[in-house]
Amino acid sequence: QVQLVESGGGLVQPGGSLRLSCAASGFTVSLYAMSWYRQAPGKERELVANIASGVGRTNYADSVKGRFTISRDLYKNTVDLQMNSLKPADTAVYYCRGTRSSNDYWGQGTQVTVSS
C-alpha cells in the first residue's frame, strides 16, 4: 500500500529551526520526484522545494532559498526538509508529494506554526 506520512511539525519561535520528515511506503523515493508543498490559511498551496529522481537535483522557492534544505535518506526511504531561520510567514500546513509518470501521491500534512 502506497503511503506518505509527514512528521516533525510543531510550534517554534521566529529564528528557530524544525526538521520535517516524510516516510514513504509502497515505493522507493529515489525513483520518484519528491516535493514539499505548504498551504497557509486562505492561500493556495505552493511548492517549497523538490528533489528529482535519480541524482537528486534540488530546487527551492525563492522565499526559502538559503534557509531550507531538502534531502533524501535512501536507507530510511524518507525525504526530509530542514528549515532554519523560520519566519511567521512560514506558518502553514506542510505536505509531502511523490510523482512519477501517472503516479501522484500526497501525505496528510503536518502543521508548522512560527510564533513568539
C-alpha positions in Angstrom: 0.0 0.0 0.0 1.3 3.4 -1.0 1.5 5.9 1.8 3.3 9.1 2.7 3.4 10.2 6.3 4.8 13.5 7.4 6.1 14.3 10.9 8.2 16.9 12.7 5.8 19.8 12.6 5.1 22.0 15.7 5.3 25.4 17.2 8.6 27.3 17.0 9.7 30.8 17.7 10.9 33.1 14.9 14.5 32.4 14.1 14.2 28.8 15.2 14.5 25.5 13.3 12.4 22.5 12.5 13.1 19.3 10.6 10.2 17.7 8.8 10.3 14.1 7.6 8.2 12.3 5.1 8.2 8.5 5.3 7.3 6.6 2.2 5.9 3.1 2.0 5.0 1.2 -1.1 7.5 2.9 -3.4 11.2 4.0 -3.4 11.7 7.7 -3.0 14.9 7.7 -5.2 12.7 6.6 -8.2 10.3 9.5 -7.7 10.3 13.2 -7.9 9.7 14.2 -4.3 8.4 17.6 -3.2 7.4 19.6 -0.2 4.4 22.0 -0.5 2.8 24.2 2.0 -0.6 25.9 2.4 -1.3 28.8 4.7 -4.8 29.7 5.7 -6.7 31.5 2.9 -3.8 30.9 0.4 -3.2 28.5 -2.4 -0.9 25.5 -1.9 2.6 26.4 -3.1 5.8 24.5 -3.9 8.5 24.9 -1.3 11.2 22.5 -2.5 11.7 19.4 -4.7 14.3 16.8 -5.3 14.5 15.0 -8.6 14.6 11.2 -9.0 18.0 9.7 -9.7 20.8 12.0 -8.9 18.6 14.2 -6.8 18.9 17.7 -8.2 17.1 20.1 -5.9 15.0 23.2 -6.4 13.6 25.8 -4.0 11.1 28.6 -3.9 12.7 32.0 -3.7 11.1 32.6 -0.3 13.0 29.7 1.3 16.3 29.7 -0.6 19.3 29.7 1.8 17.1 28.7 4.8 15.5 25.4 3.8 17.2 22.2 2.7 15.5 19.1 1.1 17.3 15.8 1.3 16.7 12.1 0.9 17.6 9.2 3.3 17.7 6.2 1.0 18.2 3.8 3.9 15.1 5.0 5.7 13.2 5.8 2.4 12.4 9.3 3.7 12.5 12.8 2.3 13.4 15.5 4.9 13.0 19.2 5.0 15.4 21.1 7.2 14.0 24.5 8.0 16.2 27.2 9.6 15.7 30.9 10.4 12.0 30.4 10.4 9.7 33.3 10.0 6.0 33.8 10.9 5.3 33.8 7.1 6.5 30.1 7.1 3.4 29.2 9.1 1.4 26.6 7.1 0.5 23.0 6.7 3.4 21.3 5.0 2.7 18.4 2.6 4.9 15.8 1.0 4.3 14.7 -2.6 5.8 11.9 -4.7 5.3 11.8 -8.5 6.4 9.5 -11.3 4.6 9.2 -14.6 0.9 9.0 -13.8 1.5 8.2 -10.1 0.9 11.2 -7.8 0.9 10.6 -4.0 0.3 13.1 -1.2 0.7 12.9 2.5 -1.8 14.2 5.0 0.2 17.2 6.1 1.9 18.5 9.2 1.3 21.8 10.8 4.2 24.3 11.3 3.5 27.4 13.4 6.1 30.1 13.8 5.1 32.5 16.5 6.5 34.2 19.6 
